[in-house]
Each structure stands twice: as structure tokens, then as C-alpha cells.
């Protein structure tokens, strides 16, 4: 039995995608039509796919997500943790591209 996925709203789509990640590794992935975004921790792959397709008007073929745990850091003798974050590597269909210099507001 196949589950039906609800269509997400524009507000939810903008709250899911936080910002693109521009590191050396993610820039090298762009030649294979893969883009990396920081996404909200409570979102799943289906919501991320719908959000990318709605915001950028492209076709997504594959999504890989990972949750990066915050590192232990000390500042002036106080010990704390950085925040956890979730990132998604999105593979687009051939012929579709995303301008990496765009900002999501």
C-alpha cells in the first residue's frame, strides 16, 4: 500500500530550506549536478524534495540527508556545544541547475 504525501505550503517550504552550504567539497559536487543545503532538523526527505522543487522550479531525483552533531568547544574556560544541524545533498535531473549565489530569505 502506497502512502500519499501531502503537498507542503510555500511558508513551510521556505522554513525547511535554511541556506546553501558552500564548502570546497560541496562546490566540487556541483559538477555532478548535486547541491548541498542546510535544512531544518524536523523535516524528512519528501518534504525537502517538495521544498526544493517548489522554490527553485527544478526536478529532484535523489536526496541524501545527514545530521551533524555539534562539537565540544570551550571559550574563556566555559565548556559548551555547538548546535546540531541537518544537511541534505540533492541530486537534480539532467539539464536542471540551481544558481548557488541565490539567497533564501
N, C-alpha and C positions, 0 to 999 in steps of 0.2 A: 504494500500500500504506500503510495507516494504522498508525502506531506506537501501541502500548499504553503508557500511563503507569502506573507503579507507584504504589500508594497509600502515602502517607507516614505515619510513625508520629506519635504525639502529641508525643514528645520532639523529633523533627525539626521539627514544625510550630511548636513554641514557640521553637526555636533560629533559625528563619528570620525570624520577625517580631520585631524588636528593640523598637521603640517607635513610637507615632504622632508625626507631625510637626505641631506646632501653630503655624503662622505665619499671618500675615494672609491670604496667598494661599491656603493650604490650608483655612482657615476659610471663605473665600468659595466654595471648590469644593464644600463640603458641601451647599449649597443645590441643586446639580446631582446629588446623590447620589454624590459622589466623595470618597474619603478617601485620605490620604497617610500612608505608613508608611516607616520606615527598616527595611531588610531586610538580610540577610547577603549579602555580595558573591558567594558561590559558589552562590546559588540562581537558578533560572530561573523563567520566568513560570508554568509549570504547577505547580511546587512552591509558589509564592506563592499561587496560586489555591486549591490544596488546603488550604494552611495557614489562609487567611482563612476559608474555608468550614467548616473543622473547628473553629476556635477560636470564631468569632462566630456560627455557625449561620445564615449568610446565603448568597444566591446571587450569584456574581460574573459579570458579563457581559464586562468588558474590563479589561486590565491594561496600563499603560504604565510602563516602568522606565527609569531613567537612572542613570549612575554619575557622581557629582560628584567632581572631582579636588580634593585638598587644596590649600589656599592656602599661599603662601610667607609665613612670619611670622618676625619677629625679636623676641627677648626678651633684654634686657640684653646686646646685642651678639652673641648667638648666633643663627644663622640655622637655621631648621628648617621642616618642612612639617607641616600638619595632616593628619589621616588622610583617605583617600578613603572615600566611603560610597556605598551604593546606595539609591535611594529608589524606591518604587512608588506610582503613583496608581491606585487601584482604583475602578472604576465598578460599582455594585451594581444589581441588578434593581429595578424599581419596587416600592415597598412595603417594601423591606428597608432597615434603618438600623443603624448602629453607634453606641453611646454613646461619644463622643470622650473622656469623662473617665475611661474604664476604663484601668487599668494592666495591662500584660502582665508577668507575673512568671515 
